[in-house]
Amino acid sequence: MVTNCQWRARGGSQQDGEGDVDCLQKRKGKDALKLLIWVKKLLARLSMSCRRKQVKPGSFFVRRDFVMPAGIFRVCLVVITAIVNHPLLFPKENVTILEDAEEVIQKMKEREENLRLEQLKLEQEVAAQETLAEASEKITESENPYSHDPVSSNFWTALSMLVFLLIELWRQDHQEGNWRDYANEEDEIAGLGKAIKGGVLPNKDTLANFYERCLHTVTSDIPRNRELVEGFADDLLEALRSVCNRDADMEVEESIGIGSMYENWRAHKPLACDFIVPFTPPEPYCFQLETWCSGESVPLDKQGYGVIKICRADENSTGCICDKTKLGEDLLCLLHRKLSQSRPNHHMEDLLCYKGTRYLDADQVMTWFQFALTKAWNKISHKYEFNLTFNNLNYPGALKIKFRSGKTIAFNLTPVVQYPDSDVYFISHFPCSSLAEDPTSSIHWFLTFAVYEKRYIQFVSKALPVNSCHLSCLQILSFLHEKQRSLTGPSSLTNYHLKTVMLHLLQLHPALDWTPGNLEARLQDMLTFLEKSLQEKRLYHFFIGNRYLPEELGVPLGFHKAEPLNLFRLFVLQRSAYRATMDMFYEMLKNTSALINEYTIHVPNGRATLLNKESL
């Protein structure tokens, strides 16, 4: 005979939706009842085993023979209880129920109540068995203390707790409402990738017109602005060297231009130049640098950071006999007399060290640098017909030139310490738009590869076609990102991450893929790469751990062999930051086509830029 469930499965016509659900619920209820009956039988067998192991009236079985069956029983009990009580076994709702939903739900509640009663009886029997086992333990330990085996008992107990915790974690992950917008995160990301490929971006003609009429004007203004700021910055630093005490203050070197203004992909105004200013300690002191991958002073959670220790240059000297022999009070070493007396040890705090340590303090460096810039400007201000002010006191040298006409020009001077024999620098403070993650201690300095980034872009550009689209893609993406930030507020996604995406794609794609006609395709690749990185919460630093870099760049070998540095590690621990970033990314994609079309239409004849609005 064909049962009702089997007949419905073969395509019967009687209320297919309700029949399938009712049949499924009956099967689940039967399976749960079978599990309970099996547990009862297991309890009965264990009880019979306990009776057989009684040697004489009044005595109990030996615990060693009962430990393993009891442990297995505990594991099975935990698993069965979790399965029976799991919300997926009896779902709260089912969208396939079309008719008589109340009747089906009532049956489910009755069946659930019966199972709970059975579970209560089962728990009472288990409690009785545990009481019997505890009594047997006490008698066995009193009669024969050497027969007790706590290792086995602890093992099975720990295993039971582990299974229970794993099931509980699995249950919580599948409950409703834990993730309001990201319950089906992988499906949403997969759909997002299809949307990118399916036409979120305008066509290539619209993109090319948008770039020429809006962004190209910003790029054309960069050289003139850069030349003006460079000349003034050199004059200001020269005055700074003259007002500083060479025997006591830090020695400032020539500035180095970095960032979007020197890589020609600046996408918005104001056009602010970024400079790094290397400095060194006065004689006879020197810097000892330690990074997270080479020094014990930097913890592993500070990947990408390092510390700078100040010590005397002759501190570890062993080339002179005065280092090995105690000289009398009336004897002096003519070789080291000047160095040893040039600066007493108690002036270590004057060298901008953190209180009570010998590590360079970034906050004290910022204060010293701002004070030195103020004195330098007071010395040369009479030569210029404009005012110089600090644009942001939270950064060492965020300066703003203000002309009498009201026009302003901003630029940043940031003090750095050079890593030995390289163009890697320890930077005290990043500009506002560079990195979102700040160090928790002022003695930890971030390593910047900004000089290598500029050098790599120049190196690759030599092999790319004329008017290649790599910088155009980065400019468009940077504009969309900045515009979205002005609408939704700041996020953990920065222009530094966008540039890192472009650097990875420059390494992955051959040179011919970056022709001007491939602007749309490469911009789609950048969005897809960024989407995949956000999905996996993993975006690797381009230089640290990258073993495929050209040797011509001269990146130190230690950073080649280091473990890759994940720039998105912040998202692994901070779910709120990850949600905000994903929301911003989704909104940016939704607004991409509208923004490009709107700003392209309203820009007249290519002279006014879309970034002249006050919102940007």
Long-range contacts (C-beta under 8 A, 24 or more apart in sequence): 15-98, 15-99, 17-96, 17-97, 17-98, 17-99, 18-97, 18-98, 18-99, 18-100, 18-104, 20-96, 21-94, 21-96, 21-97, 21-104, 22-104, 22-107, 25-90, 25-104, 25-107, 25-108, 25-111, 28-89, 28-90, 29-111, 29-115, 32-83, 32-84, 32-89, 32-115, 33-115, 33-118, 35-80, 35-83, 35-84, 36-80, 36-84, 36-115, 36-118, 36-119, 36-122, 39-76, 39-77, 39-80, 39-122, 40-122, 42-73, 42-76, 43-122, 43-125, 43-126, 43-129, 46-70, 46-73, 46-129, 47-129, 50-132, 59-139, 60-132, 60-135, 60-136, 60-139, 60-140, 61-136, 62-140, 62-147, 63-133, 63-136, 63-137, 63-140, 63-147, 63-148, 63-149, 63-153, 64-147, 64-148, 64-149, 64-152, 66-133, 66-136, 67-149, 67-152, 67-153, 67-156, 68-152, 68-156, 70-133, 70-156, 71-152, 71-153, 71-155, 71-156, 71-157, 71-159, 71-160, 72-156, 74-156, 74-157, 74-160, 75-156, 75-159, 75-160, 75-163, 77-126, 78-160, 78-163, 78-164, 78-167, 79-163, 79-167, 81-119, 82-164, 82-167, 82-168, 82-171, 84-115, 84-119, 85-119, 86-171, 87-171, 87-174, 87-175, 88-174, 92-176, 181-579, 181-583, 182-579, 182-582, 185-535, 186-535, 189-531, 189-534, 189-535, 192-531, 192-586, 192-589, 193-528, 193-531, 193-532, 195-589, 196-524, 196-527, 196-528, 196-531, 196-589, 197-524, 197-528, 200-527, 200-589, 200-590, 200-592, 200-593, 201-520, 201-523, 201-524, 201-527, 201-592, 201-593, 201-596, 202-592, 202-593, 202-596, 202-597, 203-520, 204-517, 204-519, 204-520, 206-596, 206-597, 206-600, 207-476, 207-519, 207-520, 207-523, 207-596, 208-516, 208-519, 209-600, 210-476, 210-596, 210-599, 210-600, 211-472, 211-475, 211-476, 211-519, 212-606, 213-600, 213-603, 213-605, 213-606, 214-479, 214-599, 214-600, 214-603, 214-609, 214-610, 214-611, 215-267, 215-472, 215-475, 215-476, 215-479, 215-609, 216-606, 217-606, 217-607, 217-608, 217-609, 218-266, 218-267, 218-268, 218-269, 218-271, 218-475, 218-609, 218-611, 219-264, 219-265, 219-266, 219-475, 221-271, 222-261, 222-264, 222-266, 222-271, 225-261, 225-271, 225-273, 225-409, 226-257, 226-261, 226-262, 226-273, 228-409, 229-273, 229-401, 229-409, 229-411, 230-257, 230-273, 232-384, 232-401, 233-273, 233-275, 233-411, 233-413, 235-380, 236-373, 236-376, 236-377, 236-380, 236-413, 237-277, 237-376, 237-413, 239-376, 239-377, 239-379, 239-380, 240-372, 240-373, 240-375, 240-376, 242-376, 242-379, 243-372, 243-375, 243-376, 243-379, 244-372, 246-282, 247-282, 247-342, 247-343, 248-282, 248-343, 248-350, 249-282, 249-368, 249-372, 250-279, 250-280, 250-281, 250-282, 250-352, 250-365, 250-368, 250-415, 251-279, 251-280, 251-281, 251-282, 252-277, 252-278, 252-279, 252-372, 252-415, 253-277, 253-278, 253-279, 253-280, 254-278, 255-413, 256-451, 258-448, 258-450, 258-451, 258-453, 258-454, 259-431, 259-450, 260-478, 260-495, 262-454, 263-453, 263-454, 263-457, 263-471, 264-471, 265-471, 265-474, 265-475, 265-478, 265-499, 266-475, 267-474, 267-475, 267-476, 267-478, 267-479, 267-482, 267-611, 268-478, 268-479, 268-482, 268-611, 268-616, 269-609, 269-611, 269-612, 269-616, 270-408, 270-409, 270-410, 271-409, 272-410, 272-411, 272-412, 272-431, 273-411, 273-412, 274-411, 274-412, 274-414, 274-431, 275-397, 275-411, 275-412, 275-413, 275-414, 276-414, 276-415, 276-416, 276-425, 276-427, 276-448, 276-450, 277-369, 277-397, 277-413, 277-414, 277-415, 277-416, 278-415, 278-416, 278-417, 278-418, 278-425, 279-415, 279-416, 279-417, 280-417, 281-310, 281-351, 282-343, 282-351, 283-313, 283-339, 283-342, 284-312, 284-313, 284-314, 284-339, 284-342, 284-343, 285-310, 285-311, 285-312, 285-313, 285-343, 285-351, 286-310, 286-311, 286-312, 286-313, 287-360, 287-417, 289-417, 289-419, 289-420, 289-426, 291-447, 291-558, 293-558, 293-559, 293-562, 293-563, 294-558, 297-359, 298-444, 302-439, 302-444, 303-565, 303-566, 303-569, 304-446, 304-447, 304-541, 304-544, 304-565, 305-439, 305-444, 305-445, 305-446, 305-447, 306-426, 306-444, 306-445, 306-447, 307-359, 307-360, 307-443, 307-444, 307-445, 308-359, 308-360, 308-417, 308-426, 308-443, 308-445, 309-358, 309-359, 309-360, 310-348, 310-351, 310-353, 310-358, 310-359, 310-360, 311-358, 312-339, 313-339, 314-339, 314-340, 354-442, 354-443, 357-443, 359-443, 360-417, 360-443, 360-445, 361-442, 361-443, 362-428, 362-429, 362-439, 362-442, 362-443, 362-444, 362-445, 363-442, 364-442, 365-396, 365-415, 365-428, 366-395, 366-396, 366-415, 366-428, 366-429, 369-396, 369-397, 369-413, 369-415, 370-396, 370-397, 373-397, 373-399, 373-413, 392-432, 394-429, 395-429, 395-431, 395-432, 396-428, 396-429, 398-431, 416-448, 417-445, 419-447, 419-556, 421-556, 422-554, 422-555, 422-556, 423-451, 423-452, 423-455, 423-554, 424-448, 424-449, 424-451, 424-452, 424-555, 424-556, 424-559, 425-450, 425-451, 433-494, 433-495, 433-496, 434-494, 434-495, 434-496, 435-494, 435-496, 436-491, 436-492, 436-493, 436-494, 436-570, 437-492, 437-570, 449-541, 449-542, 449-543, 449-544, 449-555, 452-543, 452-553, 452-555, 453-499, 453-503, 453-542, 453-543, 455-553, 456-503, 456-506, 456-542, 456-549, 456-553, 457-503, 457-506, 459-550, 459-552, 459-553, 460-506, 463-511, 464-511, 464-514, 465-511, 465-512, 465-514, 465-515, 465-516, 467-516, 468-511, 468-514, 468-515, 468-516, 469-514, 469-515, 469-516, 469-518, 469-519, 469-522, 470-502, 470-505, 470-506, 470-514, 470-522, 472-516, 472-519, 473-502, 473-519, 473-522, 473-523, 473-526, 474-498, 474-499, 474-502, 474-526, 476-523, 476-596, 477-523, 477-526, 477-527, 479-610, 479-611, 480-588, 480-591, 480-592, 480-595, 481-588, 482-616, 483-591, 483-595, 483-616, 484-584, 484-587, 484-588, 484-591, 485-584, 486-615, 486-616, 487-587, 487-591, 488-583, 488-584, 488-587, 491-577, 491-580, 491-581, 491-584, 492-570, 492-571, 492-577, 492-578, 492-580, 492-581, 493-581, 493-584, 493-585, 496-567, 497-530, 497-539, 497-567, 497-568, 498-526, 498-530, 500-539, 500-541, 500-542, 500-567, 501-526, 501-529, 501-530, 501-533, 501-539, 502-526, 503-542, 504-529, 504-540, 504-542, 505-529, 507-542, 507-548, 527-589, 530-585, 531-585, 533-568, 534-568, 534-571, 534-581, 534-582, 534-585, 537-566, 537-568, 537-569, 537-571, 537-572, 537-578, 538-566, 538-568, 539-566, 539-567, 539-568, 540-564, 540-565, 540-566, 540-567, 541-565, 541-566, 541-567
